């Protein structure tokens, strides 16, 4: 009994942290999304989100860049993760460490690095121009393509880190057993490898979508308000220079959270269908 009391006492700081920085702000955001400036109940903010062409464009752009960057990143990460898992132990540790470090390299530092390297006056841009090579002639870092490239860059190491435990769960003895029973490499992957990897790949893909949807600092530092994304819209509505609409920003936040929760819910439903231990 004394031990249980001590455990609950130690949980008080964590409980206060969760309540103060997660539950209460979320509850306040939901409530304010249904309020006017003078505190009256309204659905106008949600109606505006789904009728205003500018806001609909921000939703569409966020979904497009999230799905595209997550799709490209998961394909590269599946190949890269498998390659890393096949390396010798020392090389595997080095590559895992590098992937882990680069997975946290995002936001303003990442945008600044790309500007220094591939911007209009970037290092590689000027270098290839001096060499007479038109490598980046049609590439604009501050366009849709440039933004997608940056998103894919910070998604890849994050996806690799999430996929590596899935590859490590595949026992090489299973492959030897498959060969002894007359199975080919394709037979092993079709019957054993892919079914084991599929839940991890789907789960990682869902997390990548949510990660891209909520990304703000990188896009804001790179393109600012010139490209219409949901996180940038939310920031402009609560800290803009002209009109401040915090209640509409709360509605945007609720919608963004709903899309993320829906993606995670879909992932859990898929997991239950493919993993017996979750049924």
C-alpha positions, 0 to 999 in steps of 0.5 A, a space after each residue: 500500500 505504501 509503495 502504491 502511494 509513493 508511485 501515485 505521488 511520483 505521477 503527480 508532476 507528469 499528471 500536471 504536465 499533461 493537464 497543463 500542456 495537453 488536455 486543457 489547451 486541447 479542451 480550450 481549443 475545441 471550445 473556442 472553435 465553437 465560439 464567436 468573439 463575444 463568447 456565443 455558440 456558433 458553427 460559422 467557423 467550421 462553415 467558413 473552413 469548408 466553403 471558403 476556397 482559400 481555406 479549402 486550398 490550404 487543406 488540400 495542399 496539406 493533404 497532398 504534400 503529406 501523402 506525397 512526401 510520406 509515400 516517397 519517404 516510405 518507399 525509400 525507407 523500406 529499401 534503406 532500412 533493409 540495407 542497414 539491417 543487412 550491414 555488419 554490426 559496427 556499420 549498422 550502429 553507425 548508420 543507425 546513429 546517423 539516421 537517428 541524428 538526421 531524423 531530428 534535423 528539421 524546422 528552421 535549421 533544415 530550411 536554412 541548410 537547404 537555402 544555403 545549398 540549393 537556394 538561388 545563391 546557394 553553394 551548389 547552385 552557384 558551383 554548377 553555374 560556374 561549371 556551365 552545368 544547368 543541373 538546377 536550371 529548372 529547380 526552384 527551392 521556394 516552389 511546390 517541388 522544392 517544398 516536397 523535396 525538403 519534406 521528403 528529406 526529413 521524413 526519410 531518416 524518421 521512417 528508417 528509425 521506425 522501420 529498423 526494429 521491424 527488420 530486426 524482428 525477422 530471424 535469419 533462421 527462418 530464412 534458412 528453414 525456408 531454404 531447407 524446405 525448398 523455398 526460394 527467396 521470393 517464397 520466404 518474403 511472400 510467406 514470412 517477410 512481407 506479412 511481418 513487415 506490413 504492419 510496421 510499414 503501414 504504421 510508419 506510413 500513418 505516422 509520416 502523414 501525421 508528421 508532415 501534416 503538423 510540420 510548420 517551422 520548415 515550411 514557414 522558414 522556406 516559403 512563408 505565407 506564399 504557399 497555402 498550408 494548414 499550419 501556416 494558416 493557423 499561425 497567420 490567424 493567431 499572429 497575423 499583421 492584419 486580422 486576428 481570428 483565434 477562434 477560426 484558428 482553433 477550428 483549423 486546429 480541431 480539423 487538423 487534429 481530427 485528420 491526424 486522429 482519423 489516420 491513426 484510427 485507420 492504422 489501428 483498424 488495419 493493424 487489427 486485421 493483419 496482426 493476430 495479437 491485437 484481435 
